[in-house]
Amino acid sequence: MTINCNGQLIDVSIPKVMGILNVTPDSFFDGGRYTNDREVLLRVEQMLTDGATFIDVGGYSSKPNAAAVSVQEEKARTIPVVASIVQHFPEAIVSIDTFRSDVAQLCLDQGAAIVNDISAGLLDPLMFKIVANYQVPYIMMHMKGTPQSMSTLTQYDDLVKEILLYFSERIAAARSLGISDLIVDPGFGFAKTIDQNFELLRHLDLFKSLELPFLVGVSRKSMIHKTLQISPEEALNGTTVLNTLALEKGATILRVHDVKEAVETIKLWEKVSIQ
């Protein structure tokens, strides 16, 4: 199972780590930490050294009830960062975390190799066209509503069944436009309560039926720190536990703040899982 990232074939049948680089002032864990080029490049260098395969750049905080960000502001935050990473670390595989097609296109023009869309194309009808034109891998996530409204949209008759149906529809729409490399993200924390997040994790292996690689992003999220009654800063151990469970359920990409620990988790898990 491979994806083509700017001509480089990446085997995602062996789990990989995606390092999070939020260039926002308000992300729930690392907001405001990387505000200039030097801080960004040092952070990227550390993540690559620690073993990240992908660097995911985001300029729009998608935490629940996050403030909306204008297109112009998102472009100003992300485009220079993508360009700088590609210039200084040409070996890096950069993902742009955006639901806006014009932001995605401009970052792809700067050398980004993956589009990571929290809305699976539902918040921008032009997104699929851009991804198809550039023929880059596309991560489609499950979410209802927007970051501003999703916390009120947690009603499901059958959580896992509805998410699988959502992906079946979005995958078919993407395939019809010629998008070949698809990755699904069940969307932990997006339009889901804490109990629903754990229900989703419990049945995560059912997503193998889609026959696509799937990404899990639980790093330091509220399902961990609220359950344990700790802060996001104290949630690394809990993140490692849930990442291990996700690997057992078939996850192929772990999207994390803490790359070194996630890489170690995969190495140890592989020692147990290899037959």
C-alpha positions as CSV (number, residue, x, y, z in Angstrom):
1,M,0.0,0.0,0.0
2,T,1.8,3.1,-1.2
3,I,1.2,6.8,-1.8
4,N,3.0,9.0,-4.3
5,C,4.4,12.1,-2.7
6,N,6.1,14.3,-5.3
7,G,7.4,11.2,-7.1
8,Q,8.5,9.5,-3.9
9,L,6.6,6.3,-3.2
10,I,5.8,5.9,0.5
11,D,4.8,2.5,1.8
12,V,2.0,3.1,4.3
13,S,1.4,-0.5,5.0
14,I,4.2,0.0,7.5
15,P,3.0,2.6,10.0
16,K,4.3,6.2,9.6
17,V,4.4,9.3,11.8
18,M,3.0,12.7,10.8
19,G,4.4,15.5,12.9
20,I,2.1,18.4,13.7
21,L,3.3,22.0,12.9
22,N,0.6,24.5,13.9
23,V,1.5,28.0,12.8
24,T,-1.5,29.4,14.7
25,P,-1.8,31.5,17.9
26,D,-4.7,29.5,19.3
27,S,-4.2,25.7,18.7
28,F,-5.2,23.8,21.9
29,F,-1.7,22.5,22.7
30,D,1.1,24.3,20.7
31,G,-0.6,27.5,19.7
32,G,1.8,30.4,19.4
33,R,5.0,28.4,19.8
34,Y,6.2,28.7,16.3
35,T,5.9,32.3,15.3
36,N,9.0,33.0,13.2
37,D,11.1,31.2,10.6
38,R,13.8,30.1,13.0
39,E,11.4,28.5,15.5
40,V,9.6,26.8,12.6
41,L,12.8,25.4,11.1
42,L,14.2,24.2,14.4
43,R,10.9,22.4,15.1
44,V,10.9,20.8,11.7
45,E,14.5,19.7,12.0
46,Q,13.7,18.1,15.4
47,M,10.7,16.2,14.0
48,L,12.6,14.9,11.0
49,T,15.5,13.9,13.3
50,D,13.0,12.1,15.5
51,G,11.7,10.1,12.6
52,A,8.7,11.9,11.1
53,T,7.8,10.9,7.6
54,F,5.4,13.8,7.1
55,I,5.2,17.4,8.4
56,D,1.6,18.7,8.6
57,V,1.4,22.5,8.4
58,G,-1.8,24.1,9.6
59,G,-2.7,27.8,9.8
60,Y,-6.3,27.5,10.9
61,S,-7.0,26.1,14.4
62,S,-9.8,23.5,14.2
63,K,-10.3,23.0,17.9
64,P,-13.9,23.2,19.0
65,N,-15.3,26.8,18.8
66,A,-12.0,28.1,17.4
67,A,-12.2,31.6,16.0
68,A,-12.7,31.7,12.2
69,V,-9.6,32.8,10.2
70,S,-9.8,34.7,7.0
71,V,-8.4,33.2,3.8
72,Q,-5.8,35.9,3.6
73,E,-4.6,35.3,7.1
74,E,-4.4,31.5,6.5
75,K,-2.4,32.1,3.4
76,A,0.0,34.5,5.2
77,R,0.5,31.9,7.9
78,T,1.1,28.8,5.8
79,I,2.6,29.7,2.4
80,P,5.9,31.2,3.6
81,V,6.2,28.3,6.1
82,V,5.7,25.6,3.5
83,A,8.2,27.4,1.1
84,S,10.8,27.7,3.9
85,I,10.5,24.0,4.9
86,V,10.8,22.8,1.3
87,Q,13.8,25.1,0.7
88,H,15.7,24.1,3.9
89,F,14.6,20.4,4.1
90,P,14.0,19.3,0.5
91,E,13.8,15.7,1.7
92,A,10.7,16.6,3.9
93,I,7.3,15.5,2.8
94,V,5.0,18.5,3.6
95,S,1.3,18.2,4.1
96,I,-0.9,21.3,4.1
97,D,-3.8,21.1,6.7
98,T,-6.5,23.2,5.1
99,F,-10.1,22.9,3.9
100,R,-9.7,25.8,1.5
101,S,-8.8,24.9,-2.1
102,D,-6.9,28.1,-2.9
103,V,-4.7,27.7,0.2
104,A,-4.1,24.1,-0.8
105,Q,-3.2,25.1,-4.4
106,L,-0.8,27.9,-3.3
107,C,1.0,25.6,-0.8
108,L,1.2,22.8,-3.4
109,D,2.8,25.3,-5.7
110,Q,5.4,25.9,-3.0
111,G,6.2,22.2,-2.8
112,A,3.7,20.7,-0.4
113,A,3.0,17.0,-1.3
114,I,-0.2,16.1,0.5
115,V,-3.5,17.9,1.3
116,N,-5.1,17.2,4.7
117,D,-8.7,18.3,4.7
118,I,-10.8,18.2,7.8
119,S,-14.0,18.5,5.8
120,A,-13.4,15.9,3.0
121,G,-14.2,18.6,0.5
122,L,-17.5,19.5,1.9
123,L,-16.5,23.1,3.0
124,D,-15.0,24.0,-0.4
125,P,-16.5,22.4,-3.5
126,L,-13.4,23.1,-5.5
127,M,-11.0,21.1,-3.2
128,F,-11.5,17.8,-5.1
129,K,-10.7,19.5,-8.4
130,I,-7.5,21.0,-7.1
131,V,-6.3,17.7,-5.6
132,A,-7.2,15.9,-8.8
133,N,-5.3,18.4,-10.9
134,Y,-2.2,18.1,-8.8
135,Q,-2.5,14.3,-8.3
136,V,-1.3,14.5,-4.7
137,P,-2.4,12.2,-1.8
138,Y,-5.5,13.5,-0.1
139,I,-6.4,12.9,3.6
140,M,-10.2,13.2,4.1
141,M,-11.5,13.5,7.6
142,H,-14.9,12.9,9.1
143,M,-16.5,16.0,10.6
144,K,-20.0,17.5,10.7
145,G,-20.5,21.3,10.4
146,T,-17.5,23.5,11.0
147,P,-15.0,23.9,13.9
148,Q,-17.4,26.6,15.2
149,S,-20.5,24.4,15.1
150,M,-19.3,20.8,15.4
151,S,-19.6,20.5,19.2
152,T,-23.4,20.8,18.8
153,L,-23.6,18.1,16.0
154,T,-22.9,15.0,18.0
155,Q,-26.2,13.1,17.4
156,Y,-25.9,9.7,15.7
157,D,-28.1,6.7,15.4
158,D,-25.1,4.5,14.7
159,L,-21.8,6.3,15.0
160,V,-19.5,3.9,13.2
161,K,-22.0,3.0,10.5
162,E,-22.7,6.6,9.7
163,I,-19.0,7.5,9.5
164,L,-18.3,4.5,7.2
165,L,-21.2,5.6,5.0
166,Y,-19.8,9.2,4.9
167,F,-16.5,7.9,3.7
168,S,-18.0,5.6,1.1
169,E,-19.8,8.6,-0.4
170,R,-16.7,10.9,-0.2
171,I,-14.4,8.3,-1.6
172,A,-16.7,7.7,-4.5
173,A,-16.9,11.4,-5.2
174,A,-13.1,11.7,-5.1
175,R,-12.6,8.7,-7.3
176,S,-15.0,10.0,-9.9
177,L,-12.7,13.0,-10.4
178,G,-9.6,10.9,-10.7
179,I,-8.1,11.2,-7.2
180,S,-6.1,8.1,-6.7
181,D,-4.2,8.3,-3.4
182,L,-6.7,8.5,-0.6
183,I,-6.3,8.4,3.2
184,V,-9.2,8.4,5.6
185,D,-9.2,10.0,9.1
186,P,-12.1,9.1,11.4
187,G,-11.9,12.5,13.0
188,F,-11.4,12.0,16.7
189,G,-12.7,15.0,18.6
190,F,-14.6,16.4,15.6
191,A,-18.4,16.4,16.1
192,K,-18.0,13.6,18.7
193,T,-18.3,13.4,22.4
194,I,-15.6,11.9,24.6
195,D,-17.6,8.7,24.9
196,Q,-18.2,8.6,21.1
197,N,-14.4,9.0,20.6
198,F,-13.8,5.9,22.7
199,E,-16.6,4.0,20.9
200,L,-14.9,5.0,17.6
201,L,-11.5,3.7,18.8
202,R,-13.1,0.5,20.0
203,H,-14.4,-0.3,16.5
204,L,-11.6,1.3,14.5
205,D,-10.7,-2.0,12.9
206,L,-13.9,-1.8,10.9
207,F,-12.3,1.0,8.8
208,K,-10.1,-1.7,7.2
209,S,-13.2,-2.5,5.1
210,L,-12.6,0.7,3.1
211,E,-9.3,-0.8,1.9
212,L,-7.5,2.5,2.3
213,P,-4.8,3.6,4.7
214,F,-6.2,5.5,7.7
215,L,-4.8,8.1,9.9
216,V,-5.4,8.5,13.6
217,G,-5.0,11.8,15.4
218,V,-5.6,11.6,19.1
219,S,-2.5,13.4,20.3
220,R,-3.1,15.2,23.6
221,K,-6.8,15.6,22.8
222,S,-9.6,16.1,25.3
223,M,-10.6,12.4,25.2
224,I,-7.3,11.8,27.0
225,H,-6.8,14.8,29.3
226,K,-10.5,15.2,30.3
227,T,-10.9,11.5,31.0
228,L,-7.8,11.5,33.1
229,Q,-8.5,15.0,34.6
230,I,-5.1,16.4,33.6
231,S,-3.9,19.1,31.3
232,P,-3.0,18.6,27.6
233,E,0.7,19.1,28.7
234,E,0.4,16.0,30.9
235,A,-1.3,13.8,28.2
236,L,1.7,12.3,26.5
237,N,1.5,9.0,28.3
238,G,-2.2,8.7,27.5
239,T,-1.5,9.6,23.8
240,T,1.0,6.7,23.6
241,V,-1.5,4.3,25.1
242,L,-4.2,5.3,22.5
243,N,-1.7,5.3,19.7
244,T,-0.8,1.7,20.5
245,L,-4.4,0.7,20.5
246,A,-4.9,2.5,17.2
247,L,-2.0,0.5,15.7
248,E,-3.6,-2.7,16.9
249,K,-6.8,-1.7,15.1
250,G,-4.9,-1.1,11.8
251,A,-3.9,2.6,11.8
252,T,-1.2,3.3,9.3
253,I,-0.4,7.0,10.1
254,L,-0.2,8.5,13.6
255,R,-0.6,12.3,13.5
256,V,1.2,13.6,16.7
257,H,2.8,16.5,18.5
258,D,5.5,14.2,20.0
259,V,7.3,12.4,17.1
260,K,10.0,10.6,19.0
261,E,7.6,8.9,21.3
262,A,5.3,7.9,18.4
263,V,8.2,6.5,16.4
264,E,9.2,4.4,19.5
265,T,5.7,3.2,19.9
266,I,5.6,1.9,16.3
267,K,9.0,0.2,16.7
268,L,7.9,-1.6,19.8
269,W,4.5,-2.5,18.4
270,E,6.2,-3.9,15.3
271,K,8.4,-6.2,17.4
272,V,5.2,-7.7,18.9
273,S,3.1,-7.7,15.7
274,I,5.5,-9.1,13.2
275,Q,4.8,-12.8,12.6
